[in-house]
Amino acid sequence: MSIPFWCVFISALLIFVARVPVARAMKEQGGYDNREPRRQQAQLTGFGARAVAAHQNSFEAFMLFAMGVLMAHTTQTQGYLIDWLAIIFVVARVVYLLCYWADLAWQRSLVWFVGLLCSLLLMLSPTFRTFLL
């Protein structure tokens, strides 16, 4: 499996890693409500609310990134730049989660932008295929 595909796999796992603090915050709020977890999540504040937002953003970021990797793959656009864009995206997402949980707002936004840029460049990579090979 290629490096970008491994990065897609890791990014999918990060969605569930981002969920762990949400469950912990829900338990601290009087127990995990498995009947209506979304209502309970909507009532979280502070760290719990940030954890929910980070988890939800992980879904949003994953879709663009996976699409970018697939666009590069289906057009047979490969090379070190594609690999590095995928790796940088994964690193940015890990740092993003840490910044969100630690309430580092401007740092989180900066890292989010890096991840978004990687996804968009992956999507545009077939346009620049001759330069990448």
N, C-alpha and C positions, 0 to 999 in steps of 0.2 A: 504494500500500500504506500502511496506517495506521501510526502511530508504534508502537503495541503490537506489531503484526506484525513491524515492523523489529527491535524489541527481541527478539522470539522468535528471529528469524534470527541476530542478533548473539549471543544466548545459546547457540544451537546451535554457532556458530563457537568460542565460548569453551571448549566441551568439548574441541575439538581443540587450541586454544591451550594448555590445561592439560596436554595430552599431550606437548608439546615438551620440557619439562624432564625428564619421565620417560624419554624416549628418550635424552636426553643423559646422564642418570645411569646408564642401562643400558650405554651405550657406554663410560663411564668405568670400569665394573665388569668390563672385559675384553672388551667387544664386545657388540653387540646380539644376543641369542639369539632369532632369528625362529622357531625350532622350538618353543620353550617360553617365550615371553615372560612369561607370568603367573607361572611358577615363579621366573624371574629377578627379576621385580618384587617378589615376596614376600621376596626376600633383601636388598632394598635397605634401607639404614639412613640416618638423618639426612635430609639434603635430598631424597634420592631417595625415601625412604619418605613424606615429607610431600608430595612432588609426586604420587605415586601416589594418596594419600588425597584431595588436592585435585581430581585428575582424576575420581576416582570420585564425589566429592561433587557435581561439576558435573553429572553425569547425574541424580543424585537431585534437585537443585534445579531442573533444567530441566523435569522432568515436572510439578511443582506449578505452576511459573510458566506454562508453556504451557497447562496446563489452566485456570488463572485467566484468561488472555487469551482463550481460546476461550469460556469461560463468559460473560465480559463481551461478547464479540462476538456470540455466538449469541442473547443476550437483548437485543441492540442497546443495551447500556449503554455509553455513550461520554462523552467530555468530558475536560476538562483533568486531572481527578483520575486517570482511567484512564491517560492518557498519562504523567503524572508518576510514577505507581506503577510503570509499566513501565520508565521511564528510570532511576528510583532503583534498581530491581532490577538492571539491567545494571551500573550504577556500583558497586553493592554487591558484585556478583559479581567484578568486576575487582579491587576492593580486597581482597576475600576471598582471591583467588588470591595476590596480592602478600603479604598477611599470612601466609598458610600457608607460602609459600616462604621468607619471612623469619623464620619461627618466632615470630611474634607471637601467642601463644595467646589471651589474653583479648580482644585487638582483633579477631582473626579471629572469635571467638564472637559478639562484638557485631555485627559486620558481617553475619555469617550470619543473626542474628536479624532484622536490618533487611530482608534479602532475603526471609526466610520471611514476615515480616509483610506485605510487599508482595504476595507470592503469595496469602496468605490473604485479604487485603483485595480483591484482584482477584476471587477466588472468591466472596466475599460481596457484591461490588458490585451484582449484580442485585437484592439485597434492598433496597439503598438507592438504587435507580435514580431515584426521584422527586427525591431530593436532589442527584443528580449532573447532572441535565439542566438 
